[in-house]
Amino acid sequence: MSIHIVALGNEGDAFHQDNRPSGLIRTYLGRSPLVSGDESSLLLNATSAVARPVFTEYQASAFGNVKLVVHDCPVWDIFDSDWYTSRNLIGSADIIVIKYNVNDKFSFHEVKDNYIPVIKRALNSVPVIIAAVGTRQNEELPCTCPLCTSDRGSCVSTTEGIQLAKELGATYLELHSLDDFYIGKYFGGVLEYFMIQALNQKTSEKMKKRKMSSSFHGLRPPQLEQPEKMPVLKAEASHYNSDLNNLLFCCQCVDVVFYNPDLKEVIEAHKIVLCAVSHVFMLLFNVKSPTDIQDSSIVRTTQDLFAINRDPMFPGAGQESPGNPPLRVIVKDALFCSCLSDILRFIYSGAFQWEELEEDIRKKLKDSGDVSNVIEKVKCILKTPGKINCLRNCKTYQARKPLWFYNTSLKFFLNKPMLADVVFEIQGTTVPAHRAILVARCEVMAAMFNGNYMEAKSVLIPVYGVSKETFLSFLEYLYTDSCCPAGIFQAMCLLICAEMYQVSRLQHICELFIITQLQSMPSRELASMNLDIVDLLKKAKFHHSDCLSTWLLHFIATNYLIFSQKPEFQDLSVEERSFVEKHRWPSNMYLKQLAEYRKYIHSRKCRCLIM
């Protein structure tokens, strides 16, 4: 048998930290002759910190063989941080001890305003002890000077403590010090009285239960075991940032080349990525016009920094590949051009690592004025039209998330002909796309566009076995790193498409979506839905979605009584049927015991004596 005590509040003196006594609960457990347990065995906080981080837990033995468990929480913020644990512990308490320091009004108001309302809601005939700890400062002095008056005003009066005890129907104690008299005889005597009352009540309830169970000599109702835990699916981490960052270094699908004022090549890049980040590049590559942007500073920045060269006599123009050669862009500013590789690496990595960019530029440009000038031009490139430049303080912006205009602004280019260099033909309709994004985000697409395949030289590419809606959802994921299927059927179609193009993270997202949707369905909806769960299982297996297929088998077994009544249940293979029967819930043994118990209950031997 055990007694559970919950202690709340802080009895320490906030004004006299140096002379702060040991805690009330710890002192009682260490001094009481009725409580056994050495100092090392009392404090179990180290071992229970993971399970219950809110409370400090003490365990000891009282009255010889009674287990005494005490949970102490002196700080309200910690108590409030884990509401579920706190509420459960208060609800299971046999005795509640509320403590505060008479010289610390804050601890008293924390008890009164925070702990007391919680206890009132959870209180169910549980004895409560309110312990006011400490001797009030200047209590014995009749002095009425402002200093002494302010000292007395900071103390908690006896009247306030008694009023609080009346609200709860609690026992009020004043403990002037934590010595043997106040702890052992005064506080300990009251606490041990309530402990004995709790033991008597528990013993009485135990005897009643034993008496009731002994009066019934027939069959006991079968105990329904818990279903097996479902397999846990772990989502794959996103590599969206690294995919687009690697695009700058792989030099695939390049469609723009930057040159310095001396017409020497500096770096290759991709229009789609630059336009997703900056309206300056949108204006430069004619994605938007000055009328669309309506911001003179962006127009001026574009004209001052860049110029497009389409001269066929340009050095090296004859060596360019036929078809669509990369666009040549001259960088007019020599200082900006010398740092362009660092600036593009900054943009491709998300345009948020300002301190690293400043450091890289400072290594190339020794003059601090030149560094500031280049940084200001980068800010102008990233400026939002019509808004004051919000990127003035780089260090404060460093703490924010990446700009990643990509996952929002790249959606602006999804299924749009702007800058598109490939068109997919699906079910008689066309879907424009951008090779650079496809190559960066999908290894199958990268091999398709850069290998010795027909698609590498073709602009129009047919797609088979996938609907237009599914393929658009697939492209949406590649462009934005997110997707939201309309339902389980579309999620399964998208999973098949992701498996076809070997995009594993999208497969995991679809698996989690399907699992979440099925788990949220109530039993009545599962019984009436038209979705063929066995067909879903077979598709998951066929398309190598091992996690989903394993989970679906467990799901069918856990909801055995529902799915076993459906005609598609017969389509399970012998191996699958064997697994489901082995892990079914409720088990066949339980159903047999339940049938026997019901038969016994309805027999004449167990009819109600009154009726």
C-alpha positions in Angstrom: 0.0 0.0 0.0 1.3 3.5 -0.8 0.5 7.2 0.0 0.9 9.9 -2.6 1.6 13.4 -1.4 1.8 16.4 -3.8 3.6 19.6 -2.5 3.1 22.9 -4.3 4.7 26.3 -3.8 8.0 27.8 -2.8 8.7 28.2 1.0 12.2 29.8 0.4 12.8 33.4 1.5 13.3 35.6 -1.6 15.0 38.3 0.5 17.4 36.1 2.5 18.8 33.7 -0.1 22.1 33.2 1.9 20.2 31.8 5.0 17.7 29.9 3.0 16.7 26.7 4.9 16.4 23.3 3.4 13.0 22.6 1.9 10.0 21.7 4.1 9.4 18.3 2.5 13.1 17.3 2.4 13.5 18.3 6.0 10.5 16.3 7.2 11.5 13.2 5.3 15.0 13.4 6.7 13.9 14.0 10.4 10.7 12.1 10.9 11.1 9.0 13.1 8.1 7.3 11.2 9.8 7.7 7.8 12.7 5.5 6.9 15.1 6.1 4.0 18.7 7.4 3.9 19.6 10.7 2.2 20.7 9.0 -1.1 17.5 7.1 -1.5 15.1 10.0 -0.8 15.8 12.1 -3.8 14.8 10.4 -7.1 14.9 13.4 -9.3 17.8 12.2 -11.3 16.1 8.9 -12.3 12.7 10.4 -12.8 13.6 13.5 -14.7 12.8 12.0 -18.0 9.5 10.6 -17.0 8.3 13.5 -14.9 10.4 16.6 -15.4 7.9 18.9 -13.6 8.2 17.5 -10.1 11.1 16.5 -7.8 10.2 13.0 -6.6 10.9 11.6 -3.2 10.3 8.0 -2.1 10.5 6.6 1.4 8.8 4.1 3.7 6.4 5.2 6.5 4.9 3.2 9.4 7.2 0.4 8.5 5.9 -1.0 5.2 3.8 1.8 3.6 5.4 3.3 0.5 5.5 7.1 0.7 5.8 9.0 -2.6 6.1 12.7 -2.6 6.1 15.0 -5.7 7.3 18.5 -5.0 7.0 21.4 -7.4 8.1 24.9 -6.1 7.9 26.8 -9.4 4.6 27.6 -11.2 6.2 28.0 -14.6 7.6 24.5 -14.5 4.3 23.2 -13.2 2.4 24.9 -16.0 4.8 23.7 -18.7 3.5 20.1 -18.6 -0.2 20.5 -17.9 -1.0 16.8 -18.6 1.5 15.4 -16.0 0.6 18.1 -13.4 -3.1 17.5 -13.6 -2.8 13.7 -13.4 -0.5 13.9 -10.3 -2.9 16.3 -8.5 -5.8 14.1 -9.4 -4.1 11.0 -7.9 -2.9 12.8 -4.7 -3.9 11.5 -1.3 -2.7 14.6 0.5 -1.9 18.1 -0.9 0.6 20.4 0.9 0.6 24.1 -0.1 3.6 26.1 1.2 4.8 29.6 0.9 7.2 32.0 2.8 5.6 34.6 5.0 8.2 37.1 3.9 7.7 36.6 0.2 4.4 38.0 -1.0 5.2 36.8 -4.5 5.3 33.1 -3.4 1.9 33.6 -1.6 0.2 35.2 -4.7 1.7 32.5 -6.9 0.0 30.0 -4.7 -3.3 32.0 -4.4 -3.6 33.0 -8.1 -2.2 29.9 -9.9 -2.1 26.8 -7.8 -5.4 27.3 -5.8 -7.7 27.5 -8.9 -6.1 24.3 -10.3 -6.6 22.5 -6.9 -10.2 23.7 -6.6 -11.0 22.1 -10.0 -9.3 18.8 -9.2 -10.1 18.6 -5.5 -12.2 15.6 -4.5 -12.3 15.3 -0.7 -8.5 15.3 -0.4 -7.1 16.8 2.7 -5.1 20.0 2.1 -2.4 21.5 4.5 -1.4 25.1 4.0 2.1 25.7 5.6 3.2 29.3 6.2 7.0 29.1 6.7 9.2 31.6 8.4 9.2 34.4 11.0 7.8 37.7 9.8 10.3 40.5 9.6 9.9 43.3 12.3 6.7 41.7 13.5 7.6 42.3 17.2 8.5 45.9 16.7 5.8 48.5 17.2 7.8 51.1 15.1 5.7 53.0 12.6 8.5 54.5 10.6 8.2 54.2 6.8 11.0 51.5 6.6 9.4 49.2 9.2 5.9 49.8 7.7 7.1 48.8 4.2 8.8 45.7 5.7 5.5 44.6 7.3 3.7 45.4 4.1 5.9 42.9 2.2 4.9 40.1 4.7 2.0 37.7 4.4 -0.3 38.2 7.3 -1.9 35.4 9.4 -5.4 36.6 8.3 -4.5 36.2 4.6 -3.3 32.6 5.3 -6.4 31.7 7.3 -8.7 33.2 4.6 -7.0 31.1 2.0 -7.4 28.0 4.1 -11.1 28.7 4.6 -11.6 28.8 0.8 -10.2 25.3 0.4 -11.4 23.9 3.7 -7.7 23.3 4.5 -5.7 23.0 7.7 -3.6 26.2 8.3 -0.1 25.9 10.0 2.5 28.5 10.8 6.0 27.1 10.9 8.3 29.8 12.3 11.4 27.6 11.6 12.2 24.2 10.2 13.4 22.7 13.5 12.5 19.5 15.2 9.5 21.0 17.0 7.8 22.6 14.1 8.7 19.9 11.6 8.5 16.8 13.7 5.7 17.5 16.1 3.7 20.3 14.6 3.7 19.8 10.8 4.6 16.1 11.1 1.8 15.4 13.5 -0.8 16.9 11.2 0.6 15.3 8.1 0.8 11.8 9.8 -2.8 12.2 11.0 -3.9 12.6 7.4 -1.7 9.8 6.3 -3.4 7.5 8.8 -6.8 8.6 7.6 -5.8 7.9 3.9 -4.5 4.5 4.9 -7.8 3.7 6.7 -9.8 4.8 3.7 -7.8 2.8 1.3 -8.0 -0.3 3.5 -11.8 0.1 3.7 -12.1 0.4 -0.1 -9.9 -2.6 -0.6 -12.0 -4.7 1.7 -15.2 -3.6 0.0 -13.8 -4.6 -3.4 -12.6 -8.0 -2.0 -16.0 -8.6 -0.5 -17.8 -7.8 -3.7 -15.4 -10.0 -5.8 -15.8 -12.9 -3.3 -19.6 -12.6 -3.5 -19.5 -13.5 -7.2 -18.4 -17.1 -7.7 -19.1 -17.4 -11.4 -17.1 -16.5 -14.4 -15.2 -13.2 -14.4 -15.6 -10.9 -17.5 -12.6 -11.4 -19.9 -10.0 -8.7 -20.0 -9.6 -7.0 -23.4 -5.9 -6.6 -24.1 -4.5 -3.5 -25.8 -3.9 -3.7 -29.6 -0.4 -4.0 -30.8 1.4 -0.7 -31.3 1.3 0.4 -35.0 4.7 0.8 -36.8 6.1 4.3 -36.6 7.0 6.0 -39.8 9.9 8.5 -39.7 9.7 11.3 -42.2 12.8 12.0 -44.3 14.6 15.3 -43.8 14.2 17.9 -46.5 17.2 18.5 -48.8 15.5 21.3 -50.7 18.1 23.9 -49.8 21.1 21.7 -50.7 19.5 20.6 -54.0 19.2 24.2 -55.2 22.6 25.1 -53.8 24.2 22.2 -55.6 22.7 23.4 -58.9 25.1 26.4 -58.9 28.1 24.1 -58.8 27.0 21.3 -61.2 26.7 23.6 -64.2 23.7 21.7 -65.6 21.0 23.4 -67.6 22.8 26.8 -67.5 20.9 29.5 -69.4 22.7 32.7 -68.3 26.5 33.6 -68.1 27.8 36.6 -66.3 30.8 38.5 -67.7 33.0 41.2 -66.1 33.5 44.6 -67.8 36.5 43.2 -69.7 34.2 40.6 -71.3 35.8 37.7 -69.4 33.4 35.0 -68.1 32.8 35.1 -64.4 30.1 32.5 -63.5 27.2 30.6 -65.0 23.7 30.6 -63.4 20.0 29.9 -64.0 17.4 32.4 -64.7 14.6 30.6 -62.9 16.5 30.6 -59.6 17.6 34.2 -59.9 14.0 35.4 -60.8 12.6 33.4 -57.9 14.7 35.5 -55.5 14.9 39.0 -57.1 12.7 41.4 -59.0 15.9 42.9 -60.5 16.5 39.7 -62.4 12.8 39.4 -63.4 13.2 42.8 -65.0 16.5 41.9 -66.6 15.2 38.7 -68.1 11.9 40.3 -69.2 9.8 38.2 -66.9 8.2 41.5 -65.7 8.2 44.9 -67.1 8.9 48.3 -65.3 5.2 48.8 -65.4 4.5 45.6 -63.5 7.1 46.3 -60.9 6.4 50.1 -60.4 9.5 50.7 -58.3 12.1 53.1 -59.7 14.9 51.9 -57.4 14.6 48.4 -58.8 14.7 49.7 -62.3 17.7 51.9 -61.5 19.5 49.0 -59.9 19.0 46.8 -62.9 20.2 49.5 -65.3 23.3 50.4 -63.2 24.5 46.8 -62.6 23.7 44.8 -65.6 23.6 44.9 -69.4 22.6 42.1 -71.8 24.9 41.4 -74.8 23.4 39.8 -77.9 26.2 40.8 -80.3 27.0 37.8 -82.6 30.6 39.1 -82.8 31.0 38.7 -79.0 34.3 36.8 -78.1 33.4 33.1 -77.9 30.0 33.5 -79.5 30.9 31.1 -82.3 31.7 28.3 -79.8 28.3 28.4 -78.2 26.1 25.4 -78.8 23.3 25.8 -81.4 19.7 26.1 -80.3 19.2 28.2 -77.2 22.7 29.5 -76.1 23.0 31.0 -72.6 22.1 34.6 -72.3 25.2 36.9 -71.9 25.0 39.4 -69.1 27.7 42.1 -68.6 28.2 43.2 -65.0 29.0 46.9 -65.2 30.3 47.3 -61.6 33.8 45.9 -61.3 33.7 45.6 -57.5 30.3 43.9 -57.5 31.5 41.6 -60.3 34.6 40.6 -58.3 32.3 39.3 -55.5 29.6 37.9 -57.9 30.5 34.2 -57.2 30.0 34.7 -53.5 26.8 36.7 -54.0 25.3 34.0 -56.2 26.3 31.3 -53.7 24.6 33.4 -51.0 21.5 33.6 -53.2 21.4 29.9 -54.1 21.8 28.9 -50.4 18.7 30.8 -49.4 19.7 34.5 -49.2 19.9 34.7 -45.4 23.5 34.0 -44.4 24.4 37.7 -44.3 27.4 37.4 -41.9 29.1 34.8 -44.1 28.5 36.9 -47.2 30.0 40.0 -45.5 33.0 37.9 -44.4 33.5 36.5 -47.9 33.3 40.0 -49.4 35.6 41.4 -46.8 38.3 38.9 -47.8 38.2 40.1 -51.4 37.7 43.8 -50.7 40.0 45.3 -48.1 38.3 48.7 -48.0 35.3 48.8 -45.6 33.6 51.4 -47.8 33.7 49.1 -50.8 32.3 46.2 -48.7 29.4 48.3 -47.5 28.7 49.5 -51.1 28.5 45.9 -52.4 26.3 44.8 -49.5 23.9 47.6 -50.2 23.7 46.6 -53.8 22.9 43.0 -52.7 20.1 44.4 -50.5 18.7 46.4 -53.5 18.7 43.2 -55.6 16.6 41.4 -52.9 14.3 44.4 -52.3 10.5 43.9 -52.5 8.8 46.4 -54.9 7.1 49.3 -53.2 8.5 48.6 -49.8 11.3 50.3 -47.9 14.4 48.1 -47.8 13.8 45.9 -44.7 17.2 44.2 -45.0 19.2 47.1 -43.4 20.3 45.3 -40.3 21.9 42.1 -41.5 22.6 40.7 -38.0 19.0 40.8 -36.9 17.9 39.3 -40.2 20.5 36.5 -39.7 18.4 35.1 -36.9 15.3 34.7 -39.1 14.5 31.8 -41.4 16.0 31.7 -44.9 14.3 34.0 -47.4 13.7 31.0 -49.6 11.7 32.8 -52.1 12.2 29.6 -54.0 9.5 27.6 -52.2 7.0 30.5 -52.5 8.1 32.3 -55.6 9.1 29.2 -57.6 5.4 28.4 -57.4 4.8 31.6 -59.4 6.5 29.7 -62.3 4.8 26.4 -61.8 2.8 25.4 -65.0 3.7 28.8 -66.6 5.4 29.3 -69.9 7.7 32.1 -68.5 11.4 30.9 -68.8 10.2 27.4 -69.5 12.5 25.3 -71.6 10.7 21.9 -71.6 7.0 21.0 -72.1 5.4 17.7 -70.9 2.5 16.3 -72.9 0.0 14.5 -70.6 -3.5 13.2 -71.6 -3.6 15.6 -74.6 -2.6 18.7 -72.7 0.7 20.4 -72.2 2.5 21.4 -68.9 5.5 23.8 -69.2 8.4 23.3 -66.8 12.0 24.3 -66.2 14.9 21.9 -66.6 17.1 23.5 -64.0 14.6 22.8 -61.2 13.8 19.3 -62.4 17.5 18.4 -62.6 18.2 19.8 -59.2 15.3 18.1 -57.4 15.0 14.7 -59.2 17.9 12.4 -60.0 15.9 10.5 -62.7 15.1 13.8 -64.4 18.8 14.8 -64.2 19.9 11.5 -65.9 17.1 11.9 -68.5 18.1 15.5 -69.5 21.8 15.0 -69.4 22.3 11.5 -70.7 22.1 10.0 -74.2 18.3 10.0 -74.2 15.7 11.4 -76.6 14.5 13.8 -73.8 17.9 15.5 -73.6 17.5 17.1 -77.0 13.7 17.2 -77.2 11.5 20.1 -76.0 8.2 18.2 -76.0 8.3 15.1 -73.7 5.3 12.7 -73.5 4.4 11.3 -70.0 2.5 8.1 -69.7 0.8 6.3 -66.8 0.1 9.4 -64.8 -2.8 11.8 -64.8 -2.3 15.5 -65.3 -3.5 16.3 -61.8 -1.0 13.9 -60.3 1.9 15.1 -62.4 1.1 18.7 -61.5 1.2 17.7 -57.8 4.5 16.0 -58.4 5.9 19.2 -60.1 4.5 21.3 -57.2 6.6 19.2 -54.8 9.7 19.6 -56.9 9.2 23.4 -57.1 8.0 24.1 -53.5 9.1 21.1 -51.4 5.5 20.6 -50.2 2.3 19.0 -51.4 -1.2 18.6 -50.2 -3.1 15.7 -51.8 -6.9 16.0 -52.0 -7.5 12.6 -50.5 -6.1 9.0 -50.0 -6.6 8.1 -53.7 -4.7 11.1 -55.0 -2.0 10.5 -52.4 -1.6 6.9 -53.6 -1.3 8.1 -57.3 1.3 10.7 -56.2 3.2 8.0 -54.3 3.3 5.8 -57.5 4.5 8.8 -59.5 7.2 9.5 -56.9 8.3 5.9 -57.0 8.5 6.1 -60.8 10.9 9.1 -60.6 12.7 7.8 -57.4 11.8 10.8 -55.2 11.9 9.0 -51.8 11.0 12.0 -49.6 7.8 12.6 -51.6 7.0 8.9 -51.1 7.3 9.2 -47.4 5.1 12.3 -47.4 2.4 10.4 -49.3 2.7 7.5 -46.9 2.3 9.7 -43.9 -0.7 11.5 -45.5 -2.4 8.1 -46.1 -1.7 6.9 -42.6 -2.9 10.1 -41.0 -6.1 10.0 -43.0 -6.9 6.4 -42.1 -6.0 6.9 -38.4 -8.4 9.9 -38.1 -11.4 7.9 -39.4 -13.9 6.6 -36.8 -14.9 3.0 -37.0 -18.3 3.8 -38.5 -16.6 5.6 -41.4 -14.1 2.8 -41.9 -17.0 0.3 -42.1 -18.9 2.4 -44.7 -16.1 3.8 -46.9 -15.7 2.6 -50.5 -11.9 2.6 -50.4 -10.5 -0.8 -51.0 -7.9 -1.1 -48.2 -6.5 -4.5 -49.6 -6.0 -2.9 -53.0 -4.2 -0.1 -51.3 -2.0 -2.7 -49.6 -1.2 -4.5 -52.9 -0.3 -1.2 -54.6 2.0 -0.2 -51.7 3.8 -3.6 -52.0 4.0 -3.4 -55.8 5.6 0.0 -55.7 8.1 -0.9 -53.0 6.5 1.2 -50.3 7.5 -1.3 -47.5 6.7 1.1 -44.6 3.2 1.7 -45.8 2.4 -1.9 -46.7 3.6 -3.1 -43.2 1.5 -0.4 -41.5 -1.6 -1.3 -43.6 -1.3 -5.0 -42.5 -1.2 -3.9 -38.9 -4.1 -1.5 -39.6 -6.2 -4.4 -41.0 -5.4 -6.6 -38.1 -6.2 -3.9 -35.5 -9.6 -3.3 -37.2 -10.2 -7.0 -37.9 -13.9 -7.0 -37.1 -14.5 -4.3 -39.7 -12.3 -5.4 -42.6 -13.0 -9.2 -42.2 -16.7 -8.5 -43.2 -15.7 -6.8 -46.5 -15.5 -8.9 -49.7 -12.0 -7.6 -50.5 -10.7 -9.3 -47.3 -10.7 -12.6 -49.3 -8.1 -11.1 -51.7 -5.4 -11.2 -49.1 -2.6 -13.7 -49.8 -2.0 -16.7 -47.6 1.0 -15.0 -46.0 -1.0 -11.7 -45.4 -4.0 -13.6 -44.0 -1.7 -15.5 -41.7 -0.2 -12.2 -40.4 -3.6 -10.6 -39.9 -4.9 -13.7 -38.0 -1.9 -13.7 -35.8 -2.0 -10.0 -34.9 -5.8 -9.6 -35.0 -7.6 -7.4 -32.4 -9.6 -8.4 -30.5 -8.0 -11.8 -30.4 -10.0 -15.0 -31.2 -9.4 -16.2 -27.6 -11.0 -13.0 -26.2 -14.1 -13.4 -28.4 -14.5 -17.0 -27.2 -14.2 -16.0 -23.6 -16.7 -13.1 -24.2 -19.2 -15.4 -25.7 -19.0 -17.8 -22.8 -19.3 -14.9 -20.3 -22.4 -13.6 -22.1 -23.9 -17.0 -22.2 -23.3 -17.4 -18.4 -24.8 -14.0 -17.7 -28.0 -14.7 -19.5 -28.4 -18.1 -17.9 -30.8 -18.6 -14.9 -27.9 -19.0 -12.5 -27.0 -15.3 -12.8 -30.4 -13.6 -12.9 -30.9 -10.6 -10.7 -32.1 -11.6 -7.2 -34.3 -8.6 -6.9 -36.1 -9.0 -10.2 
